Amino acid sequence: MSAPNLRLGVNVDHVATLRNARGGFYPDPCRAAHEAIMAGADSITAHLREDRRHIRDEDVERLKRQILTPLNFEMAATAEMVAIATRIRPHAACLVPEKREERTTEGGLDVIGGAETLRPVIEELRDAGIRVSLFVEPEPAVLDIAFALGAPVVELHTGAYAEASFAGDTERLAREAARLYRAAEHGAALGLEIHAGHGLTEENVALVAAIPQVAELNIGHSLIATAIFVGLPEAVRAMRDEMERGRSRIGG
């Protein structure tokens, strides 16, 4: 079976982070979304956190109204966020863990311990016509539970792989890459659509892009950081080039 086309979802959270640093109105995450789409992004991701540290409610509403590509709404599995999602009706909702004190999402959902909490959230989102994904650790047992909960998509947390890459730890990098490969293969065999993201950069994305079962990568922080120096369209195009370079290894 041939590998699916590899899509790029661009996360615009940190455009809003920069805007909020001064409490003003620019840079505008909606403009960033349009720029990313014009440069080749397949979808836009935005995470509305409980503390509204970056994306705000009005950002999500404007993104849903203005962009023509799918909107992936990252959210905690809370009543407040479910209410917002079912009102706005994004194309997809990715359930992520969230702790107020963390700098960024630090790991995958506890789908094993939290299954009974997640199940009704998944059902309510699905009944509203929203495609649900679960942000999870790349472990087969975790994917088994995700499948049993009825989520059609999982996003594999690539944080440990990225950390090994940043550290230059080649042995750990190989282990984490193999872990991602095994999880993607296992999840796809169950019938799950496989996405991946967290900490991916131009320097480390190719190896993840080469995993045949991965259909989508969601990338934000590194794109916005690179955009400071080269502009967002060029950052998106360069990331796509690296993704394609990795994808070309399949079957090679």
PASEBA-1860 file (N, C-alpha, C; in nm, 3 decimals):
! residues 252
1> MSAPNLRL> 0.085/-0.119/0.000/0.000/0.000/0.000/0.088/0.124/0.000 ~ 0.057/0.221/-0.088/0.138/0.341/-0.097/0.113/0.431/0.023 ~ 0.212/0.513/0.053/0.200/0.606/0.165/0.101/0.716/0.130 ~ 0.024/0.763/0.227/-0.068/0.873/0.200/0.010/1.001/0.174 ~ -0.056/1.094/0.103/0.005/1.225/0.087/0.031/1.286/0.225 ~ 0.143/1.353/0.238/0.180/1.410/0.368/0.136/1.556/0.374 ~ 0.047/1.586/0.466/-0.006/1.721/0.481/0.072/1.797/0.589 ~ 0.071/1.928/0.575/0.133/2.016/0.675/0.027/2.105/0.738
9> GVNVDHVA> 0.012/2.092/0.870/-0.072/2.183/0.946/0.017/2.284/1.016 ~ -0.011/2.412/0.998/0.069/2.518/1.058/-0.003/2.573/1.180 ~ 0.066/2.568/1.294/0.012/2.619/1.420/0.050/2.767/1.435 ~ -0.051/2.852/1.453/-0.026/2.997/1.460/-0.028/3.050/1.603 ~ -0.023/2.963/1.702/-0.030/3.006/1.842/0.071/3.115/1.875 ~ 0.195/3.098/1.828/0.300/3.187/1.876/0.307/3.319/1.800 ~ 0.229/3.333/1.695/0.204/3.466/1.642/0.122/3.543/1.745 ~ 0.023/3.475/1.802/-0.057/3.537/1.908/0.025/3.563/2.033
17> TLRNARGG> 0.121/3.475/2.064/0.210/3.499/2.179/0.283/3.631/2.163 ~ 0.336/3.656/2.045/0.408/3.781/2.019/0.314/3.901/2.028 ~ 0.195/3.887/1.973/0.096/3.995/1.983/0.064/4.027/2.129 ~ 0.041/3.923/2.206/-0.002/3.943/2.345/0.108/4.000/2.434 ~ 0.233/3.987/2.391/0.344/4.041/2.470/0.332/4.191/2.491 ~ 0.269/4.259/2.394/0.249/4.403/2.406/0.102/4.439/2.429 ~ 0.016/4.338/2.430/-0.125/4.364/2.455/-0.196/4.436/2.344 ~ -0.141/4.430/2.222/-0.201/4.503/2.110/-0.276/4.414/2.014
25> FYPDPCRA> -0.271/4.453/1.886/-0.350/4.385/1.785/-0.265/4.323/1.674 ~ -0.135/4.334/1.685/-0.048/4.277/1.582/0.072/4.212/1.649 ~ 0.134/4.113/1.584/0.095/4.053/1.457/-0.034/3.971/1.469 ~ -0.107/3.963/1.361/-0.239/3.902/1.359/-0.228/3.754/1.322 ~ -0.270/3.661/1.408/-0.261/3.519/1.374/-0.345/3.482/1.252 ~ -0.451/3.555/1.225/-0.531/3.527/1.105/-0.453/3.561/0.978 ~ -0.382/3.673/0.980/-0.296/3.706/0.866/-0.190/3.598/0.848 ~ -0.131/3.554/0.960/-0.031/3.448/0.952/-0.090/3.322/0.889
33> AHEAIMAG> -0.214/3.289/0.926/-0.280/3.172/0.868/-0.293/3.185/0.717 ~ -0.336/3.304/0.670/-0.349/3.326/0.526/-0.214/3.315/0.456 ~ -0.110/3.372/0.516/0.024/3.365/0.458/0.072/3.220/0.449 ~ 0.046/3.143/0.555/0.088/3.003/0.557/0.015/2.922/0.450 ~ -0.114/2.948/0.436/-0.193/2.874/0.335/-0.143/2.906/0.195 ~ -0.118/3.033/0.169/-0.069/3.073/0.037/0.067/3.009/0.007 ~ 0.145/2.980/0.112/0.277/2.920/0.094/0.272/2.768/0.088 ~ 0.154/2.709/0.110/0.142/2.564/0.095/0.092/2.487/0.214
41> ADSITAHL> 0.051/2.554/0.322/-0.005/2.481/0.436/-0.138/2.418/0.397 ~ -0.163/2.299/0.447/-0.288/2.228/0.417/-0.396/2.256/0.519 ~ -0.357/2.298/0.639/-0.454/2.329/0.744/-0.388/2.423/0.844 ~ -0.471/2.480/0.931/-0.423/2.570/1.035/-0.465/2.514/1.170 ~ -0.371/2.515/1.263/-0.396/2.469/1.400/-0.389/2.587/1.495 ~ -0.481/2.588/1.592/-0.480/2.690/1.697/-0.525/2.625/1.827 ~ -0.451/2.652/1.934/-0.480/2.593/2.065/-0.535/2.701/2.156 ~ -0.661/2.691/2.189/-0.722/2.785/2.284/-0.705/2.727/2.424
49> REDRRHIR> -0.609/2.782/2.497/-0.581/2.733/2.631/-0.675/2.796/2.733 ~ -0.687/2.731/2.846/-0.770/2.782/2.955/-0.728/2.924/2.995 ~ -0.597/2.950/3.001/-0.549/3.080/3.046/-0.538/3.183/2.933 ~ -0.571/3.143/2.809/-0.568/3.233/2.693/-0.432/3.301/2.679 ~ -0.326/3.227/2.701/-0.193/3.288/2.699/-0.151/3.328/2.557 ~ -0.210/3.266/2.457/-0.179/3.309/2.320/-0.307/3.325/2.238 ~ -0.358/3.219/2.182/-0.482/3.228/2.105/-0.598/3.269/2.196 ~ -0.682/3.359/2.144/-0.800/3.405/2.216/-0.925/3.354/2.146
57> DEDVERLK> -1.038/3.364/2.215/-1.164/3.316/2.159/-1.193/3.380/2.024 ~ -1.172/3.510/2.013/-1.204/3.579/1.889/-1.112/3.537/1.775 ~ -0.989/3.492/1.809/-0.899/3.440/1.705/-0.958/3.315/1.641 ~ -1.007/3.224/1.725/-1.064/3.100/1.673/-1.187/3.129/1.587 ~ -1.269/3.221/1.633/-1.390/3.256/1.556/-1.353/3.316/1.421 ~ -1.254/3.405/1.418/-1.212/3.466/1.293/-1.147/3.364/1.200 ~ -1.065/3.276/1.256/-1.004/3.172/1.174/-1.110/3.085/1.108 ~ -1.211/3.046/1.184/-1.317/2.962/1.128/-1.390/3.034/1.015
65> RQILTPLN> -1.412/3.165/1.030/-1.483/3.242/0.928/-1.398/3.267/0.804 ~ -1.268/3.289/0.824/-1.186/3.346/0.717/-1.107/3.246/0.635 ~ -1.059/3.139/0.697/-0.970/3.050/0.620/-1.051/2.947/0.543 ~ -0.999/2.908/0.429/-1.067/2.812/0.343/-1.018/2.670/0.363 ~ -0.903/2.655/0.429/-0.852/2.521/0.459/-0.908/2.476/0.594 ~ -0.895/2.347/0.627/-0.947/2.299/0.756/-0.882/2.369/0.875 ~ -0.963/2.392/0.978/-0.915/2.445/1.106/-0.909/2.331/1.205 ~ -0.791/2.310/1.263/-0.769/2.209/1.365/-0.764/2.281/1.500
73> FEMAATAE> -0.864/2.257/1.584/-0.880/2.327/1.711/-0.823/2.241/1.822 ~ -0.706/2.279/1.874/-0.649/2.206/1.987/-0.717/2.252/2.115 ~ -0.751/2.157/2.201/-0.831/2.191/2.318/-0.813/2.088/2.428 ~ -0.830/2.131/2.551/-0.837/2.039/2.663/-0.978/1.978/2.666 ~ -0.989/1.863/2.729/-1.119/1.793/2.735/-1.201/1.847/2.852 ~ -1.239/1.974/2.841/-1.318/2.039/2.946/-1.453/2.081/2.891 ~ -1.548/2.102/2.981/-1.681/2.144/2.939/-1.677/2.277/2.866 ~ -1.593/2.370/2.914/-1.583/2.500/2.849/-1.537/2.486/2.705
81> MVAIATRI> -1.433/2.406/2.681/-1.379/2.393/2.547/-1.472/2.314/2.455 ~ -1.541/2.216/2.510/-1.639/2.141/2.430/-1.750/2.235/2.384 ~ -1.795/2.323/2.473/-1.900/2.418/2.436/-1.854/2.510/2.324 ~ -1.729/2.557/2.333/-1.676/2.645/2.229/-1.663/2.570/2.097 ~ -1.610/2.449/2.102/-1.591/2.372/1.980/-1.723/2.340/1.911 ~ -1.822/2.299/1.989/-1.950/2.263/1.927/-2.024/2.385/1.875 ~ -1.990/2.503/1.924/-2.049/2.626/1.870/-1.978/2.669/1.742 ~ -1.845/2.664/1.743/-1.768/2.712/1.628/-1.762/2.609/1.515
89> RPHAACLV> -1.765/2.482/1.549/-1.762/2.372/1.454/-1.637/2.374/1.364 ~ -1.518/2.362/1.422/-1.399/2.348/1.338/-1.403/2.215/1.264 ~ -1.318/2.203/1.163/-1.310/2.076/1.091/-1.268/1.963/1.185 ~ -1.170/1.992/1.272/-1.116/1.889/1.361/-1.089/1.949/1.498 ~ -1.093/1.863/1.599/-1.055/1.901/1.734/-0.955/1.799/1.785 ~ -0.839/1.848/1.826/-0.736/1.761/1.880/-0.733/1.779/2.032 ~ -0.765/1.674/2.104/-0.767/1.679/2.250/-0.625/1.664/2.303 ~ -0.583/1.761/2.383/-0.447/1.763/2.435/-0.450/1.780/2.586
97> PEKREERT> -0.347/1.733/2.656/-0.339/1.759/2.800/-0.301/1.905/2.822 ~ -0.339/1.959/2.935/-0.308/2.099/2.960/-0.291/2.122/3.110 ~ -0.177/2.180/3.145/-0.153/2.222/3.283/-0.118/2.370/3.281 ~ -0.176/2.446/3.372/-0.160/2.591/3.370/-0.012/2.632/3.380 ~ 0.067/2.556/3.457/0.204/2.600/3.483/0.302/2.561/3.373 ~ 0.263/2.478/3.277/0.357/2.433/3.175/0.382/2.542/3.070 ~ 0.501/2.537/3.009/0.534/2.632/2.903/0.466/2.592/2.773 ~ 0.460/2.463/2.748/0.395/2.410/2.630/0.344/2.271/2.665
105> TEGGLDVI> 0.272/2.208/2.575/0.222/2.074/2.602/0.339/1.980/2.623 ~ 0.344/1.914/2.738/0.463/1.840/2.778/0.456/1.690/2.752 ~ 0.343/1.638/2.711/0.333/1.496/2.685/0.197/1.463/2.628 ~ 0.176/1.335/2.602/0.050/1.293/2.547/-0.059/1.280/2.652 ~ -0.181/1.269/2.605/-0.295/1.247/2.694/-0.281/1.116/2.771 ~ -0.331/1.115/2.891/-0.341/0.991/2.968/-0.472/0.923/2.926 ~ -0.468/0.855/2.813/-0.592/0.794/2.762/-0.630/0.670/2.842 ~ -0.534/0.610/2.910/-0.565/0.490/2.988/-0.634/0.531/3.118
113> GGAETLRP> -0.572/0.620/3.194/-0.633/0.663/3.319/-0.752/0.756/3.298 ~ -0.755/0.826/3.186/-0.861/0.923/3.162/-0.967/0.879/3.065 ~ -0.975/0.751/3.037/-1.066/0.702/2.934/-1.211/0.739/2.960 ~ -1.256/0.727/3.083/-1.397/0.754/3.113/-1.430/0.902/3.103 ~ -1.331/0.988/3.122/-1.352/1.131/3.101/-1.352/1.166/2.953 ~ -1.263/1.103/2.878/-1.249/1.134/2.736/-1.365/1.081/2.652 ~ -1.420/0.967/2.690/-1.522/0.903/2.605/-1.641/0.995/2.575 ~ -1.705/1.057/2.676/-1.820/1.144/2.643/-1.781/1.269/2.566
121> VIEELRDA> -1.658/1.319/2.587/-1.611/1.436/2.512/-1.597/1.400/2.365 ~ -1.537/1.286/2.338/-1.521/1.240/2.200/-1.657/1.222/2.133 ~ -1.749/1.163/2.207/-1.883/1.138/2.150/-1.955/1.269/2.120 ~ -1.944/1.368/2.210/-2.014/1.495/2.188/-1.955/1.570/2.068 ~ -1.824/1.571/2.058/-1.761/1.636/1.944/-1.796/1.565/1.814 ~ -1.792/1.434/1.817/-1.824/1.357/1.698/-1.968/1.379/1.655 ~ -2.060/1.387/1.752/-2.201/1.411/1.720/-2.223/1.550/1.660 ~ -2.131/1.642/1.689/-2.139/1.777/1.632/-2.074/1.785/1.494
129> GIRVSLFV> -2.028/1.672/1.443/-1.967/1.670/1.310/-1.821/1.711/1.308 ~ -1.755/1.704/1.423/-1.615/1.745/1.434/-1.527/1.620/1.437 ~ -1.425/1.618/1.355/-1.334/1.504/1.351/-1.240/1.512/1.471 ~ -1.236/1.408/1.551/-1.161/1.411/1.678/-1.027/1.340/1.661 ~ -0.923/1.405/1.713/-0.794/1.338/1.724/-0.747/1.346/1.869 ~ -0.662/1.253/1.907/-0.606/1.248/2.042/-0.455/1.261/2.032 ~ -0.399/1.354/2.109/-0.255/1.376/2.112/-0.196/1.278/2.214 ~ -0.121/1.180/2.166/-0.084/1.067/2.252/0.064/1.033/2.240
137> EPEPAVLD> 0.111/0.960/2.340/0.246/0.905/2.336/0.251/0.790/2.234 ~ 0.364/0.773/2.166/0.374/0.669/2.064/0.397/0.530/2.122 ~ 0.294/0.477/2.185/0.300/0.345/2.245/0.180/0.263/2.199 ~ 0.201/0.139/2.157/0.090/0.057/2.106/-0.027/0.045/2.203 ~ -0.001/0.027/2.332/-0.110/0.013/2.429/-0.195/0.139/2.435 ~ -0.132/0.254/2.421/-0.205/0.381/2.420/-0.293/0.390/2.296 ~ -0.241/0.347/2.182/-0.318/0.352/2.058/-0.436/0.255/2.063 ~ -0.419/0.143/2.130/-0.530/0.050/2.146/-0.647/0.117/2.218
145> IAFALGAP> -0.617/0.191/2.324/-0.722/0.260/2.399/-0.782/0.372/2.316 ~ -0.699/0.448/2.245/-0.750/0.555/2.158/-0.849/0.500/2.057 ~ -0.815/0.387/1.998/-0.906/0.324/1.902/-1.036/0.280/1.969 ~ -1.024/0.222/2.086/-1.142/0.175/2.159/-1.234/0.290/2.199 ~ -1.176/0.408/2.220/-1.255/0.526/2.257/-1.332/0.584/2.139 ~ -1.299/0.542/2.019/-1.373/0.588/1.903/-1.316/0.709/1.833 ~ -1.193/0.748/1.866/-1.130/0.859/1.796/-1.072/0.807/1.664 ~ -1.103/0.872/1.552/-1.053/0.822/1.423/-0.908/0.858/1.395
153> VVELHTGA> -0.853/0.955/1.471/-0.719/1.007/1.444/-0.640/1.014/1.574 ~ -0.510/0.984/1.564/-0.418/1.012/1.675/-0.305/1.099/1.622 ~ -0.257/1.188/1.707/-0.136/1.265/1.676/-0.027/1.218/1.770 ~ 0.076/1.159/1.714/0.186/1.106/1.795/0.273/1.220/1.846 ~ 0.298/1.218/1.976/0.380/1.320/2.040/0.526/1.294/2.005 ~ 0.588/1.385/1.931/0.726/1.368/1.887/0.826/1.441/1.976 ~ 0.783/1.481/2.095/0.869/1.559/2.183/0.998/1.489/2.222 ~ 0.990/1.362/2.260/1.111/1.290/2.301/1.208/1.274/2.185
161> YAEASFAG> 1.154/1.249/2.066/1.237/1.242/1.945/1.306/1.376/1.921 ~ 1.230/1.486/1.933/1.287/1.619/1.910/1.396/1.652/2.012 ~ 1.372/1.617/2.138/1.472/1.642/2.242/1.603/1.569/2.212 ~ 1.592/1.446/2.166/1.712/1.369/2.131/1.784/1.435/2.014 ~ 1.708/1.487/1.921/1.766/1.556/1.806/1.841/1.682/1.850 ~ 1.778/1.762/1.935/1.842/1.885/1.982/1.970/1.855/2.060 ~ 1.968/1.746/2.136/2.083/1.709/2.218/2.195/1.644/2.139 ~ 2.169/1.606/2.015/2.268/1.536/1.936/2.295/1.395/1.984
169> DTERLARE> 2.197/1.337/2.053/2.210/1.203/2.110/2.165/1.102/2.005 ~ 2.257/1.051/1.926/2.221/0.969/1.811/2.159/0.836/1.853 ~ 2.205/0.779/1.964/2.148/0.651/2.008/2.003/0.670/2.053 ~ 1.980/0.773/2.132/1.843/0.800/2.176/1.755/0.839/2.058 ~ 1.811/0.914/1.965/1.735/0.954/1.846/1.688/0.832/1.768 ~ 1.776/0.735/1.753/1.740/0.613/1.681/1.631/0.537/1.755 ~ 1.640/0.531/1.889/1.538/0.462/1.968/1.403/0.531/1.954 ~ 1.403/0.665/1.964/1.277/0.738/1.957/1.216/0.732/1.818
177> AARLYRAA> 1.301/0.734/1.716/1.250/0.721/1.580/1.186/0.583/1.561 ~ 1.253/0.479/1.612/1.197/0.343/1.602/1.066/0.333/1.677 ~ 1.056/0.401/1.791/0.933/0.403/1.869/0.819/0.466/1.787 ~ 0.848/0.576/1.719/0.747/0.640/1.635/0.706/0.549/1.520 ~ 0.803/0.484/1.457/0.772/0.392/1.347/0.680/0.280/1.394 ~ 0.713/0.218/1.509/0.632/0.107/1.559/0.491/0.153/1.592 ~ 0.480/0.269/1.656/0.348/0.319/1.694/0.264/0.352/1.571 ~ 0.325/0.415/1.471/0.252/0.451/1.350/0.203/0.326/1.277
185> EHGAALGL> 0.288/0.227/1.270/0.249/0.102/1.204/0.135/0.034/1.280 ~ 0.145/0.031/1.412/0.042/-0.033/1.494/-0.090/0.042/1.483 ~ -0.085/0.174/1.493/-0.207/0.253/1.486/-0.276/0.241/1.351 ~ -0.199/0.247/1.245/-0.257/0.235/1.111/-0.320/0.097/1.091 ~ -0.259/-0.006/1.147/-0.317/-0.141/1.137/-0.452/-0.149/1.207 ~ -0.471/-0.069/1.311/-0.601/-0.065/1.380/-0.707/0.010/1.298 ~ -0.661/0.093/1.204/-0.752/0.175/1.126/-0.750/0.322/1.163 ~ -0.655/0.361/1.249/-0.641/0.501/1.289/-0.566/0.580/1.182
193> EIHAGHGL> -0.605/0.706/1.164/-0.524/0.796/1.082/-0.415/0.852/1.171 ~ -0.293/0.855/1.121/-0.178/0.891/1.203/-0.126/1.029/1.166 ~ -0.122/1.117/1.267/-0.058/1.247/1.256/0.060/1.249/1.354 ~ 0.142/1.352/1.345/0.254/1.364/1.438/0.290/1.510/1.456 ~ 0.348/1.542/1.572/0.392/1.679/1.595/0.446/1.701/1.734 ~ 0.517/1.808/1.750/0.574/1.866/1.871/0.726/1.866/1.860 ~ 0.782/1.987/1.854/0.927/2.004/1.850/0.990/1.977/1.715 ~ 0.909/1.963/1.610/0.966/1.934/1.478/1.022/2.061/1.415
201> TEENVALV> 1.139/2.046/1.352/1.209/2.156/1.288/1.255/2.111/1.149 ~ 1.309/2.205/1.073/1.366/2.169/0.942/1.474/2.063/0.958 ~ 1.546/2.069/1.068/1.660/1.979/1.088/1.619/1.837/1.122 ~ 1.502/1.818/1.184/1.467/1.682/1.228/1.340/1.626/1.165 ~ 1.273/1.704/1.079/1.142/1.662/1.030/1.151/1.548/0.928 ~ 1.261/1.538/0.854/1.266/1.443/0.743/1.246/1.299/0.788 ~ 1.304/1.263/0.901/1.294/1.125/0.948/1.149/1.091/0.986 ~ 1.076/1.185/1.043/0.936/1.162/1.076/0.851/1.160/0.948
209> AAIPQVAE> 0.885/1.247/0.855/0.813/1.250/0.727/0.829/1.120/0.650 ~ 0.935/1.047/0.679/0.960/0.920/0.610/0.881/0.803/0.666 ~ 0.807/0.824/0.772/0.723/0.717/0.828/0.601/0.701/0.737 ~ 0.585/0.588/0.670/0.483/0.576/0.565/0.341/0.603/0.613 ~ 0.310/0.564/0.736/0.172/0.574/0.783/0.133/0.715/0.826 ~ 0.228/0.803/0.843/0.197/0.940/0.889/0.136/1.019/0.774 ~ 0.017/1.074/0.799/-0.055/1.149/0.697/-0.044/1.299/0.715 ~ -0.009/1.345/0.836/-0.009/1.489/0.862/0.091/1.522/0.971
217> LNIGHSLI> 0.163/1.631/0.953/0.251/1.686/1.056/0.197/1.822/1.096 ~ 0.188/1.847/1.227/0.145/1.977/1.278/0.265/2.045/1.344 ~ 0.301/2.162/1.290/0.425/2.229/1.328/0.395/2.377/1.350 ~ 0.449/2.432/1.460/0.422/2.572/1.489/0.543/2.651/1.531 ~ 0.596/2.620/1.650/0.697/2.706/1.710/0.818/2.726/1.620 ~ 0.871/2.621/1.561/0.991/2.636/1.479/0.964/2.718/1.354 ~ 0.844/2.706/1.299/0.809/2.785/1.181/0.803/2.934/1.214 ~ 0.741/2.967/1.326/0.731/3.108/1.365/0.869/3.163/1.400
225> ATAIFVGL> 0.952/3.081/1.465/1.088/3.125/1.498/1.169/3.151/1.371 ~ 1.162/3.062/1.275/1.233/3.081/1.148/1.180/3.201/1.073 ~ 1.048/3.223/1.084/0.986/3.334/1.012/1.041/3.469/1.055 ~ 1.092/3.481/1.177/1.151/3.607/1.222/1.265/3.649/1.129 ~ 1.337/3.551/1.076/1.455/3.580/0.994/1.426/3.578/0.844 ~ 1.333/3.492/0.800/1.314/3.477/0.655/1.172/3.507/0.610 ~ 1.080/3.529/0.702/0.940/3.548/0.666/0.865/3.416/0.671 ~ 0.736/3.421/0.702/0.658/3.299/0.718/0.642/3.219/0.589
233> PEAVRAMR> 0.612/3.282/0.475/0.600/3.201/0.353/0.726/3.120/0.322 ~ 0.843/3.182/0.336/0.966/3.109/0.309/0.987/2.999/0.411 ~ 0.953/3.023/0.538/0.966/2.919/0.640/0.877/2.799/0.608 ~ 0.754/2.826/0.566/0.663/2.716/0.531/0.714/2.640/0.410 ~ 0.760/2.712/0.308/0.811/2.644/0.189/0.933/2.559/0.221 ~ 1.022/2.610/0.305/1.142/2.533/0.341/1.104/2.408/0.420 ~ 1.005/2.420/0.509/0.960/2.302/0.584/0.899/2.199/0.491 ~ 0.819/2.244/0.396/0.760/2.150/0.300/0.868/2.080/0.220
241> DEMERGRS> 0.972/2.152/0.181/1.081/2.090/0.106/1.146/1.979/0.187 ~ 1.168/2.003/0.317/1.228/1.901/0.402/1.134/1.783/0.422 ~ 1.004/1.811/0.434/0.906/1.703/0.444/0.908/1.616/0.318 ~ 0.915/1.681/0.203/0.917/1.605/0.078/1.046/1.526/0.064 ~ 1.155/1.582/0.113/1.282/1.509/0.109/1.272/1.382/0.193 ~ 1.211/1.395/0.312/1.192/1.277/0.394/1.097/1.177/0.330 ~ 0.989/1.228/0.272/0.888/1.139/0.212/0.946/1.061/0.095 ~ 1.039/1.122/0.024/1.097/1.056/-0.092/1.179/0.933/-0.056
249> RIGG> 1.214/0.918/0.074/1.288/0.799/0.118/1.201/0.674/0.121 ~ 1.070/0.691/0.126/0.982/0.575/0.134/0.993/0.493/0.007 ~ 1.021/0.367/0.026/1.032/0.277/-0.089/1.164/0.288/-0.162 ~ 1.253/0.376/-0.108/1.382/0.395/-0.174/1.486/0.297/-0.126
END
